[in-house]
Amino acid sequence: MASMTHLYAVLPVTDLEASLGWYTALFGRPADEVVGEETMWRVDEAAWVVVAAHPDRAGGGILTLGVTGLDRILARLTAHGAGHEPVETYGNGVRHAVARDPDGNSVSLAEAPPAESP
């Protein structure tokens, strides 16, 4: 069986330039790479979030990211004028919030509870 070594999750948007500010606020930094019409943020050694202009597909993306510093990320989005749904805490302690980009793509942010000390 062939192995798969990289993940590229693509979020389609109507206007790439208009979306870059939102994604820069989400990630807290400019994109790591721009390749043609795709703007990419590395989120792990072999995982990328790609924002690309695909007007016919925009708004239907669903992405969940495991994060640390959820409150800091939400504060950056709020400072940028982007809202988010209320933070929920699940029974297992995971804190979760959903933010939507200008096209309505759903980006869920999930933060695991702090590890307990032995």
N, C-alpha and C positions, 0 to 999 in steps of 0.2 A: 504494500500500500504506500502511495506517495505521502510525504509529510507536508503539512502546511505550517509555514514558519512566520507569517506576518498577517496582521489584520489591518485593513483599511476600511473604516466605517464612514460612508459618504452621506452627508446631509445636503439635500438639494435645496437651493435657494433661487429666488427670482432674480435678484440683483446682488452679485458677489460683493461689489464695493460697498453697498449699503449694509451688508451683513457683517463685514469685517470688524467694525467697532464692537458689535455685540459679542462676537466670538473672542475678540481680544480681551474684553472685560471678563468673559467667562474664564478664560485660561490665565488671565493676569499677565499676558505677554503677547508680543507679536507672533505671527505664524513662524514655524520652524523652516518651512519650505514652501515655495510657490513653483508649481510645475504646470506650465501652460495655463489652463483655466481653473486649476485646482489649488486651493490654499490649504496647507496641512499643518496640524499641530501633533507633535509626538507626545503621546500620553503614557507610553511605556517603551521598553527597549524595542519591542517588535509590534507596537500598536499605534495607529494613527487615526485621528479624526480629520476627515477631509470635508471641506466646504466647497461646493462646486455649483456653478450656475446651471440649473436644469429647471427652467420656469415651468415646464409641463409636469414636473414631479414635485415641485416645492410644497412644503407644508405638511407632508405626510411622514417625515422622518421621526423615528423613535430611537432614542439612545439613552442608555443608563451608564453612568460613570461612578465607580467607587472613588471616593475622595477623602482627603483629610482636610480639616479647616473649613467645614461646610459654612459656618457663619461668616467667615472671611470672604468666601466666594460669593455668597448671597449679598453681602455688603457691597462688593465691587459691582455686581449687577445693578443693585439699587442705585448706587452712585452714578451709574451710566444711564439711569432712567429706565432700566428694564426691571419689570416686576417678576415675581415668582409666586407660586402657590404657597400656602402655609406649610411650615415644617411639621412633619408627622414623626412620631417616635413609635416604632413597632415594638411588639412584645419582646423581641430578642435584643432590644436596645438600639437597633439601627435607626438613625435619623435620616429622613428622606424629604426632598423637596423637588418640585418640578418647575422648570423655567421654560419659557417658549421664546424661540428666536423671532425676529420680525416677520417671518413667513408662517409661523405657527408650528415649526418642528419642535417636538417635545424632547427636552434634555433633562433627564432625571439625575439627581445627585444624591448618592447614598453614602453615608458615613457610618462606619462600624463603631460600636462603643469602644471606649478605651480598654485595652487589655488589662485584665486583673492581675495584680501582683501575686506571686505564689506565696 
